[in-house]
Amino acid sequence: MIDQQTLFEIHRLKDMGMSNREIAQAIGCSRKTVSKYIANPELKPIKRKGRTLKLGPHHDYIHEIINKYPKLKAPVVLRQIQKKGFDGEISILRDFLRKIRGQSSVRQAYCRFESEPGQQMQVDWGHFGTITYGTTKRKLYGLAVIESYSRMLYISFTHSQKQEALHQSLFDAFKYFGGTPREVVVDNMITAVTERTGSLIRFNDSFLEFLLPFGINPVACNIRSPHEKGKIERSIHYIRHNFLPLREFNNLPELQSQAMAWLNNIANTRTHSTTGEVPGKRLQSDHLKKLPDITPDYRGIHPLYVHKDFAVRFDYNTYTVPVWAIGKTAVLKADQEKVWIYYKTRCIAVHARSWDKKQRIELESHKSQVHKLRKRRLADKNVLAFLSLGQTALDYLNELEKAGSSLKKDIIRILTLKDEYGESSVIIALDKALDLKLYGADYIQNILYQEMTPKICHPPVRLKKDTLNEIRLCSPNLAEYDALILKKRKKP
């Protein structure tokens, strides 16, 4: 379509007596155009034949998912309609989304701050709804970590925001990035900042203890100043609207697996809108500090009593242990996927962690031990005291029963030998008797004598009442007290 000045020039030259060919050569258009506007001097828009939009067949589906997720981003919608046969460009989709959403609101402007490679990582929690396990709903949190220079992103999903969850997620992020930064920017979460008065900040002692081996300096944002950590705020928004919508998962490990695939194949391989570069390629790992060769155990630590049902109570569930641990205090360590149970320095049970509630998680080997041991024996205090010697005592008890010996008398005599020779010496004698297939208190006493094991010079205190002298207590575990001290240290 020509403008008004060109139309005027065509008619002026025509009035001068020039032919249509001469007019077309003078103004630089075709003879057909000159003839058309001489016959009809009015400017009218060119009517084009209607064309079928590639996006047309998908309008209803787009409206449906946008109504369900109003803030859903164009790349997510594009991936969904590509599965349904759309082969157009994202620009068409963006125009359509702007049309159905209207104009965006006016935003406040801030000065952008850029850090050097390896200088800074920003950290923040996001709340992402819940996951249902049976009849139980667990809140879903995600700790997002971004390397500020490259915009390399990491997300760790959890059902807790406790201290150990923060430490484990941060450590996993450091392993993902291949090193640690010089500083970590956090908000005023209680697991990082315990007190703040103006510019005076008191950081959480456990958080400082976690950062110490890495040589990381913590930086806390001002209150109600999200723009000071805008990179991680924007990243959580990106995760919320680009990763989670239209995604199906049944449990936490499945969600984390999908998140890692999304990070590796989409989030960190796309061209970032701010830097114009791919975050995975922009990351300069050589500017990050290497992880220490030896790092502490960041799993949650819980000293727990082993009940008569040969199980410990943890996070609304029960987890079984070997029968011989009844009456003892074990140490449970847990992460997002597994539960480990220790007695002294030995791991006695490993379970898959259950996020449902009021469940009993047991191993078949633990159940079989119960079938071998009669209930009346488990009610005997002397038997429980004997079993406190560990797995070796349990194995020897089973063999004593098979041999048809006087079980109660043999156990009392072996416990008396424990008082005389010490716990470790009796355990060695029991182990040797099992190898030689010698079952009875006489054999244990003979082995101790042959080994010339020195007797303990301080016999137990004798009380006036004989019934009190017959009380047997399980052997104490000093590691239990260590676990209690560690747990108190980790409390904010």
C-alpha positions as CSV (number, residue, x, y, z in Angstrom):
1,M,0.0,0.0,0.0
2,I,1.4,3.5,-1.0
3,D,1.2,6.6,1.1
4,Q,-0.8,9.8,0.5
5,Q,2.2,11.7,-0.9
6,T,2.9,9.0,-3.6
7,L,-0.8,8.9,-4.5
8,F,-0.8,12.7,-4.9
9,E,2.3,12.5,-7.1
10,I,0.8,9.9,-9.4
11,H,-2.2,12.1,-10.1
12,R,-0.1,15.2,-10.5
13,L,2.1,13.5,-13.2
14,K,-1.0,12.2,-14.9
15,D,-2.4,15.7,-15.2
16,M,0.8,16.8,-16.8
17,G,0.1,14.3,-19.6
18,M,2.6,11.5,-18.7
19,S,1.8,7.9,-19.6
20,N,1.4,5.2,-16.9
21,R,4.8,3.7,-17.9
22,E,6.5,7.0,-17.5
23,I,4.8,7.6,-14.1
24,A,5.8,4.2,-12.9
25,Q,9.4,4.8,-13.8
26,A,9.4,8.2,-12.2
27,I,8.1,7.1,-8.8
28,G,9.5,3.5,-8.8
29,C,6.4,1.3,-8.8
30,S,4.7,-0.9,-11.3
31,R,2.3,0.2,-14.1
32,K,-0.4,-2.0,-12.6
33,T,-0.2,0.0,-9.3
34,V,-0.3,3.3,-11.3
35,S,-3.4,2.2,-13.2
36,K,-5.1,1.0,-10.0
37,Y,-4.7,4.3,-8.2
38,I,-5.6,6.4,-11.2
39,A,-8.9,4.5,-11.5
40,N,-9.5,4.7,-7.7
41,P,-7.7,7.6,-6.0
42,E,-8.8,6.5,-2.4
43,L,-6.2,4.8,-0.1
44,K,-7.6,1.4,1.0
45,P,-5.9,-1.4,3.0
46,I,-4.9,-4.4,1.0
47,K,-7.2,-7.3,1.8
48,R,-5.3,-10.6,2.1
49,K,-6.8,-14.0,2.0
50,G,-7.2,-15.6,5.4
51,R,-4.5,-18.1,6.4
52,T,-4.8,-21.0,8.8
53,L,-2.7,-20.4,11.9
54,K,-0.6,-23.3,13.1
55,L,-1.6,-22.5,16.7
56,G,-5.3,-22.5,15.9
57,P,-6.0,-26.2,16.7
58,H,-4.3,-25.8,20.1
59,H,-6.1,-22.7,21.3
60,D,-8.6,-24.6,23.5
61,Y,-5.8,-26.7,25.1
62,I,-3.7,-23.6,25.8
63,H,-6.7,-21.8,27.4
64,E,-7.3,-24.9,29.6
65,I,-3.8,-25.1,31.0
66,I,-3.5,-21.3,31.4
67,N,-6.7,-21.3,33.4
68,K,-5.3,-24.0,35.6
69,Y,-1.8,-22.4,35.9
70,P,-2.2,-18.6,35.2
71,K,1.6,-17.9,35.4
72,L,2.7,-20.8,33.2
73,K,5.6,-19.7,31.0
74,A,5.7,-20.0,27.2
75,P,8.6,-22.7,27.1
76,V,6.5,-25.1,29.2
77,V,3.4,-24.5,27.1
78,L,5.5,-25.0,24.0
79,R,6.8,-28.4,25.2
80,Q,3.2,-29.5,25.9
81,I,1.7,-28.5,22.5
82,Q,4.8,-29.9,20.6
83,K,3.7,-33.3,22.0
84,K,0.4,-32.7,20.3
85,G,1.9,-32.0,16.9
86,F,2.7,-28.2,16.9
87,D,5.8,-27.4,14.8
88,G,5.7,-23.6,14.9
89,E,8.0,-21.1,16.6
90,I,7.7,-19.9,20.2
91,S,7.2,-16.3,19.0
92,I,3.7,-17.2,17.8
93,L,2.9,-18.7,21.2
94,R,4.3,-15.7,23.1
95,D,2.1,-13.4,21.1
96,F,-1.0,-15.5,21.8
97,L,-0.2,-15.7,25.5
98,R,0.2,-11.9,25.7
99,K,-3.2,-11.5,24.0
100,I,-5.1,-13.8,26.4
101,R,-3.3,-12.4,29.5
102,G,-3.2,-8.7,28.7
103,Q,-0.5,-6.2,29.5
104,S,2.0,-7.0,32.3
105,S,2.0,-4.8,35.4
106,V,4.6,-2.0,35.9
107,R,7.6,-3.1,38.0
108,Q,10.0,-1.2,40.1
109,A,13.5,-0.7,38.7
110,Y,16.7,-1.7,40.6
111,C,20.3,-1.5,39.8
112,R,21.7,-4.8,38.6
113,F,24.7,-6.2,40.6
114,E,27.1,-8.6,38.9
115,S,29.6,-10.7,40.7
116,E,32.9,-12.2,39.6
117,P,33.2,-15.9,38.7
118,G,33.2,-18.1,41.8
119,Q,32.6,-15.2,44.1
120,Q,29.0,-15.7,45.1
121,M,26.2,-18.2,45.4
122,Q,22.6,-17.2,46.4
123,V,20.5,-19.6,48.4
124,D,16.8,-19.6,49.3
125,W,13.9,-22.0,50.2
126,G,10.8,-22.3,48.1
127,H,7.4,-23.9,49.2
128,F,6.0,-26.0,46.4
129,G,2.8,-27.5,47.8
130,T,2.6,-31.1,49.1
131,I,3.1,-34.7,48.2
132,T,0.6,-37.3,49.2
133,Y,1.8,-40.7,50.6
134,G,-1.2,-42.9,51.3
135,T,-3.4,-40.9,53.7
136,T,-0.6,-38.5,54.6
137,K,0.3,-35.2,53.0
138,R,3.9,-33.9,53.4
139,K,4.9,-30.3,52.7
140,L,7.2,-30.0,49.8
141,Y,10.2,-27.6,50.0
142,G,13.0,-26.9,47.6
143,L,16.4,-25.3,48.4
144,A,17.5,-23.5,45.3
145,V,21.1,-22.5,44.8
146,I,22.5,-20.4,41.9
147,E,26.1,-19.5,41.0
148,S,25.7,-15.8,40.5
149,Y,28.1,-15.2,37.6
150,S,27.1,-18.1,35.4
151,R,23.4,-18.4,36.5
152,M,24.1,-22.2,36.9
153,L,21.1,-23.5,38.9
154,Y,20.6,-26.4,41.4
155,I,17.5,-27.5,43.3
156,S,17.2,-30.0,46.2
157,F,13.6,-31.0,47.2
158,T,12.9,-32.0,50.8
159,H,10.1,-32.4,53.3
160,S,11.9,-30.4,55.9
161,Q,13.6,-27.0,56.4
162,K,15.5,-28.2,59.5
163,Q,19.2,-27.6,60.0
164,E,20.4,-30.9,58.7
165,A,18.2,-30.5,55.6
166,L,19.8,-27.2,54.8
167,H,23.3,-28.5,55.3
168,Q,22.8,-31.7,53.2
169,S,21.1,-29.7,50.4
170,L,23.9,-27.1,50.3
171,F,26.6,-29.8,50.3
172,D,24.8,-31.6,47.4
173,A,24.8,-28.3,45.5
174,F,28.5,-27.8,46.1
175,K,29.1,-31.3,44.7
176,Y,26.9,-30.5,41.6
177,F,28.8,-27.2,40.9
178,G,32.2,-28.9,41.5
179,G,33.4,-26.5,44.2
180,T,32.4,-23.8,46.7
181,P,32.2,-20.0,46.3
182,R,33.8,-17.3,48.4
183,E,30.5,-16.2,49.9
184,V,26.9,-17.4,50.2
185,V,24.0,-15.0,50.3
186,V,21.0,-16.0,52.4
187,D,17.9,-14.4,53.7
188,N,17.0,-14.2,57.4
189,M,16.0,-17.9,57.8
190,I,16.4,-19.1,61.4
191,T,18.7,-21.9,60.3
192,A,21.2,-19.2,59.0
193,V,20.5,-16.0,61.0
194,T,19.4,-16.2,64.7
195,E,19.4,-12.5,65.5
196,R,19.5,-9.2,63.7
197,T,19.6,-5.6,65.0
198,G,20.1,-3.2,62.1
199,S,23.4,-4.0,60.6
200,L,24.5,-6.3,63.5
201,I,23.9,-9.9,62.5
202,R,24.3,-13.0,64.6
203,F,24.6,-16.1,62.4
204,N,23.4,-19.6,63.5
205,D,26.3,-21.4,65.2
206,S,25.5,-24.7,63.4
207,F,25.5,-22.9,60.1
208,L,28.8,-21.3,60.8
209,E,30.2,-24.7,61.8
210,F,29.0,-26.1,58.5
211,L,30.6,-23.3,56.4
212,L,33.9,-23.4,58.3
213,P,35.6,-26.4,56.5
214,F,34.8,-24.8,53.1
215,G,36.1,-21.3,54.0
216,I,32.8,-19.7,52.9
217,N,31.7,-16.2,54.2
218,P,28.0,-15.9,54.9
219,V,26.2,-12.7,53.8
220,A,22.6,-11.9,55.0
221,C,20.2,-9.8,53.0
222,N,18.4,-6.9,54.6
223,I,14.9,-7.6,55.9
224,R,12.2,-7.2,53.2
225,S,14.8,-6.7,50.5
226,P,14.3,-9.5,48.0
227,H,16.0,-7.6,45.2
228,E,19.3,-8.1,47.1
229,K,19.2,-11.7,46.1
230,G,17.1,-11.2,42.9
231,K,18.9,-14.0,41.0
232,I,17.7,-16.7,43.3
233,E,14.2,-15.1,43.7
234,R,13.9,-15.2,39.9
235,S,15.2,-18.8,39.8
236,I,12.5,-20.0,42.3
237,H,9.9,-18.3,40.1
238,Y,11.4,-20.1,37.1
239,I,11.3,-23.5,38.9
240,R,7.7,-22.9,40.1
241,H,6.4,-22.0,36.7
242,N,8.7,-23.8,34.3
243,F,9.5,-27.1,36.0
244,L,6.7,-28.2,38.3
245,P,3.5,-27.5,36.3
246,L,2.0,-30.5,34.4
247,R,4.6,-32.8,36.0
248,E,3.6,-36.1,37.7
249,F,5.6,-37.8,40.5
250,N,4.7,-40.1,43.4
251,N,7.5,-39.5,45.9
252,L,10.5,-37.4,46.8
253,P,13.2,-39.5,45.1
254,E,11.2,-39.6,41.9
255,L,10.7,-35.8,41.9
256,Q,14.4,-35.2,42.6
257,S,15.4,-37.5,39.7
258,Q,13.1,-35.5,37.4
259,A,14.6,-32.2,38.7
260,M,18.1,-33.4,37.9
261,A,17.2,-34.3,34.4
262,W,15.5,-30.9,34.0
263,L,18.6,-29.1,35.3
264,N,21.0,-31.0,33.0
265,N,18.8,-30.9,29.9
266,I,16.9,-27.6,30.0
267,A,17.6,-25.2,32.8
268,N,21.4,-25.2,32.6
269,T,21.6,-25.8,28.8
270,R,19.3,-23.0,27.6
271,T,20.6,-19.6,26.6
272,H,20.0,-17.3,29.6
273,S,18.0,-14.2,28.8
274,T,20.2,-12.0,30.9
275,T,23.7,-13.2,30.0
276,G,23.0,-14.4,26.5
277,E,25.1,-17.5,27.3
278,V,24.5,-21.1,28.4
279,P,24.9,-21.3,32.2
280,G,26.6,-24.7,32.0
281,K,29.2,-23.3,29.6
282,R,29.6,-20.0,31.4
283,L,30.4,-21.6,34.7
284,Q,34.1,-21.3,35.5
285,S,34.8,-24.2,37.8
286,D,38.5,-23.3,38.1
287,H,37.4,-20.2,40.1
288,L,35.5,-22.3,42.6
289,K,37.4,-23.6,45.7
290,K,37.8,-27.4,45.7
291,L,35.8,-29.5,48.2
292,P,37.7,-30.9,51.2
293,D,38.9,-34.5,50.9
294,I,37.1,-35.3,54.2
295,T,33.7,-33.8,55.0
296,P,31.5,-34.3,58.1
297,D,28.4,-36.5,58.1
298,Y,25.5,-34.2,57.3
299,R,22.7,-36.7,58.0
300,G,20.3,-36.1,60.8
301,I,21.3,-37.9,64.0
302,H,18.7,-39.2,66.5
303,P,19.5,-41.4,69.6
304,L,16.5,-43.7,70.0
305,Y,15.4,-46.4,72.4
306,V,14.8,-49.9,71.0
307,H,11.4,-51.1,72.2
308,K,10.2,-54.6,72.9
309,D,8.8,-54.9,69.3
310,F,12.5,-54.7,68.2
311,A,12.0,-51.3,66.6
312,V,12.7,-47.6,67.1
313,R,10.2,-44.8,66.6
314,F,11.2,-42.1,64.1
315,D,9.2,-39.5,62.2
316,Y,5.8,-41.1,63.0
317,N,7.0,-44.6,61.8
318,T,8.8,-47.6,63.3
319,Y,11.9,-49.2,61.9
320,T,13.1,-52.7,63.0
321,V,16.5,-53.7,64.3
322,P,18.0,-57.1,65.3
323,V,16.3,-58.7,68.3
324,W,19.4,-58.5,70.5
325,A,19.3,-54.7,70.4
326,I,16.0,-54.6,72.5
327,G,16.5,-52.4,75.5
328,K,19.4,-50.5,74.1
329,T,19.7,-47.0,72.8
330,A,20.6,-47.0,69.1
331,V,21.7,-44.0,66.9
332,L,19.5,-43.4,63.8
333,K,20.9,-41.4,60.9
334,A,18.6,-40.4,58.0
335,D,18.6,-38.5,54.7
336,Q,15.9,-38.1,52.1
337,E,15.9,-41.7,50.9
338,K,17.3,-44.0,53.6
339,V,17.5,-44.7,57.3
340,W,20.6,-46.1,58.9
341,I,20.6,-47.5,62.5
342,Y,23.8,-47.9,64.5
343,Y,24.8,-49.5,67.7
344,K,28.1,-48.3,69.0
345,T,30.3,-48.1,65.9
346,R,28.4,-50.8,63.9
347,C,25.5,-50.3,61.4
348,I,22.9,-52.9,62.4
349,A,20.0,-52.0,60.0
350,V,19.4,-50.0,56.8
351,H,15.9,-49.2,55.6
352,A,14.3,-47.2,52.8
353,R,12.8,-44.1,54.4
354,S,9.0,-44.0,54.5
355,W,7.3,-40.6,54.2
356,D,3.9,-42.0,55.1
357,K,2.9,-42.1,58.7
358,K,2.1,-44.9,61.2
359,Q,4.0,-47.5,59.1
360,R,6.1,-50.3,60.3
361,I,9.2,-50.8,58.1
362,E,10.9,-54.2,58.9
363,L,13.4,-56.5,57.4
364,E,12.6,-60.2,56.9
365,S,15.8,-61.2,58.7
366,H,14.6,-59.3,61.8
367,K,11.3,-61.1,61.7
368,S,13.0,-64.5,61.4
369,Q,15.0,-63.8,64.5
370,V,11.8,-63.3,66.5
371,H,10.4,-66.6,65.3
372,K,13.6,-68.4,66.5
373,L,13.4,-66.7,69.9
374,R,10.4,-67.6,72.0
375,K,8.4,-64.9,73.6
376,R,9.0,-66.2,77.1
377,R,12.7,-65.8,76.6
378,L,12.3,-62.2,75.5
379,A,10.5,-61.5,78.7
380,D,13.4,-62.8,80.8
381,K,15.6,-60.0,82.1
382,N,18.7,-62.3,82.1
383,V,18.2,-63.2,78.5
384,L,17.9,-59.5,77.5
385,A,21.1,-58.7,79.5
386,F,22.8,-61.6,77.7
387,L,21.6,-60.4,74.3
388,S,23.0,-56.9,75.0
389,L,26.4,-58.5,74.2
390,G,25.4,-58.3,70.5
391,Q,24.9,-60.6,67.5
392,T,27.4,-63.2,68.8
393,A,25.3,-63.7,72.0
394,L,22.2,-64.1,69.9
395,D,23.8,-66.8,67.7
396,Y,25.1,-68.6,70.8
397,L,21.7,-68.4,72.5
398,N,20.1,-70.1,69.5
399,E,22.8,-72.9,69.5
400,L,22.3,-73.4,73.3
401,E,18.6,-74.0,72.7
402,K,19.3,-76.5,69.9
403,A,21.7,-78.4,72.2
404,G,19.0,-78.8,74.8
405,S,21.1,-77.5,77.7
406,S,19.7,-75.8,80.8
407,L,19.3,-72.4,79.1
408,K,18.6,-70.3,82.1
409,K,21.4,-71.7,84.2
410,D,23.9,-71.4,81.4
411,I,23.0,-67.8,80.8
412,I,23.3,-66.8,84.4
413,R,26.7,-68.5,84.7
414,I,27.9,-66.7,81.5
415,L,26.7,-63.4,82.9
416,T,28.7,-64.1,86.1
417,L,31.7,-64.8,84.0
418,K,31.2,-61.4,82.3
419,D,31.3,-59.8,85.7
420,E,34.6,-61.6,86.5
421,Y,36.4,-61.3,83.1
422,G,34.8,-58.4,81.4
423,E,32.4,-58.0,78.4
424,S,35.0,-58.1,75.6
425,S,36.7,-61.2,76.9
426,V,33.3,-63.1,77.1
427,I,32.4,-62.0,73.6
428,I,35.7,-63.4,72.3
429,A,35.1,-66.6,74.2
430,L,31.5,-66.9,72.8
431,D,32.8,-66.4,69.3
432,K,35.5,-69.1,69.7
433,A,33.0,-71.5,71.2
434,L,30.7,-71.0,68.1
435,D,33.7,-71.9,65.8
436,L,34.5,-75.0,67.8
437,K,30.7,-75.9,68.3
438,L,31.0,-76.0,72.0
439,Y,27.8,-75.0,73.7
440,G,27.5,-74.4,77.5
441,A,28.8,-72.3,80.3
442,D,31.5,-74.8,81.2
443,Y,33.0,-74.4,77.8
444,I,33.0,-70.6,78.0
445,Q,34.7,-70.8,81.5
446,N,37.3,-73.2,80.2
447,I,38.1,-71.0,77.2
448,L,38.5,-68.0,79.4
449,Y,40.8,-70.0,81.7
450,Q,42.9,-71.3,78.8
451,E,43.3,-67.9,77.4
452,M,44.5,-66.8,80.9
453,T,42.1,-63.8,80.8
454,P,42.7,-61.8,84.0
455,K,39.8,-61.5,86.3
456,I,38.4,-58.0,87.2
457,C,39.8,-57.1,90.6
458,H,36.7,-55.1,91.6
459,P,33.7,-57.4,92.0
460,P,30.1,-55.9,92.0
461,V,28.9,-54.4,95.3
462,R,26.9,-56.9,97.3
463,L,23.6,-55.7,98.8
464,K,21.7,-57.1,101.8
465,K,18.8,-58.3,99.7
466,D,19.8,-61.3,97.5
467,T,17.1,-60.4,95.0
468,L,18.7,-57.1,94.3
469,N,22.1,-58.8,93.7
470,E,20.5,-60.8,90.9
471,I,19.5,-57.7,88.8
472,R,21.3,-57.6,85.5
473,L,21.6,-54.5,83.4
474,C,22.4,-54.2,79.7
475,S,25.9,-53.0,78.8
476,P,26.0,-49.2,78.4
477,N,27.1,-47.6,75.1
478,L,29.2,-44.5,75.4
479,A,28.5,-43.5,71.8
480,E,24.9,-42.7,72.9
481,Y,26.2,-39.8,74.9
482,D,28.3,-38.6,72.0
483,A,25.2,-38.6,69.8
484,L,23.2,-36.6,72.4
485,I,26.0,-33.9,72.6
486,L,26.1,-33.6,68.8
487,K,22.4,-33.2,68.6
488,K,22.4,-30.4,71.2
489,R,25.2,-28.7,69.3
490,K,23.1,-28.7,66.1
491,K,20.1,-27.1,67.7
492,P,19.9,-23.3,66.8
